[in-house]
Structure formats: structure tokens, C-alpha cells
Amino acid sequence: MDLLEKRPGAADEAIAWYGVARASDWASLSDVRRDCPDADLVGHVLIFNLRHDRYRLIVRVSFRMKTLFVKALLTHKEYDRQEWKRWA
């Protein structure tokens, strides 16, 4: 199932995030935070807050390879369960 079909309330911000990420040249967390100040890095996973902390966008990052892989779009409640850390 498409991530945005499951979370229609996050669609506009997720699409806006995609535009920023696609145009970026992020080489480190500090670069990411210039565009997304509340982003966090947990291991090799970037976490972005969408819709004023209502959703968490979890993205696998390789700064060296300049790649991002969207892994999940979770509600705050789902994120707090920390099940995502098993595959992050």
C-alpha cells in the first residue's frame, strides 16, 4: 500500500519534503537541519516530523552515496512504540 494512501493527512507535507530532499545535497545531519531543523539521525536513519509532530517520516540515508530511502510514515503513537528500531 502506498504510504500516502494510508496517511492522507500527511500527503501535502510529505510531497513538499520530497521536493526539498530531491533538490538537496545533504552530506551530514547539519546540512539536513538547514532545510529541516527538527530532523534527527538515529544510526543510518533520518527522522522528520510532519504535520506538527503528528507523523514521523523515517528515511534510510547514505550521505556518502547521496541516497535516501523512505522506509515508513508513522503516526506519533506508532513511532513511540519504537518497533521501527528493529529494521532501522
N, C-alpha and C positions, 0 to 999 in steps of 0.2 A: 504494500500500500504506500502511496506517495505520502511523504511526511506532512506536506501542507494540506492534504485532504483530511488527515486526521486532526490537524490543528489549524482550522481556517482562521482563527483569531490572530494567528501569528504570521499569516501569509505576507502582508504588506511589509512588515519589518524584516522578515526573512529574505524577501526579494531585494529590499534595499541593502541588507547586509551583503548579499551575493554581489551586488554591483560594486560595493566598496571593496570587498575581498578580491574580486576579479581584477580590479584596477590597481591593486596594491602591489608593493614589492617588499613584503614583510621579511625581515631577516632575523628578527628577535621579538620577544614579548614587548619590549619598549616601542618597537615600530608598530606593533598591533595596537598598543594602547594610545598611540597618537590618533588613530582613527576610531578606536573603540575603547574608551578609557576604563571601562569596568570589566574588560576581558581578564580572564585568569588562565594560567597554564598549570596543568596537573600532569606531570610526566610529559608525554608527547601529545597531549590533548588540550586544545583551547576551548574555553567555555565562555560563551557570550550570553548576556542577558537580553531577552527580547520582551517587549510589551511591559516595560517597567517591572522586571523581575518575575513576570508571570510564567515565562518559558525560559528554558535553557537550551541553547544550541551547542551541541558538542561536536567538535571538529578535530579530527586527527591531523597533525601538522608535521611537515618536514621542512624546516627552514632552509636546510642545505639544498634540498631538491626543489624548493619553491612550490610545494604541493599542499593542498588542503583536501581532506575527505570528510564530508558531512556524515557523521555517524548516527546522530539522534537529535530529535527535537522533543524535549521532555517538559512536562508541567513542573512547576516548582515542587509539588508533592512527590512526583516520580523521581526527580533529581535528588531530593532529600533522602530517599531510600538507599541511595548510593549503590544500587545494583549495577549501574553503568561502569563502576570502577572495575568490575570483573573483566570487561573487554577493552577498557580504556588503555 
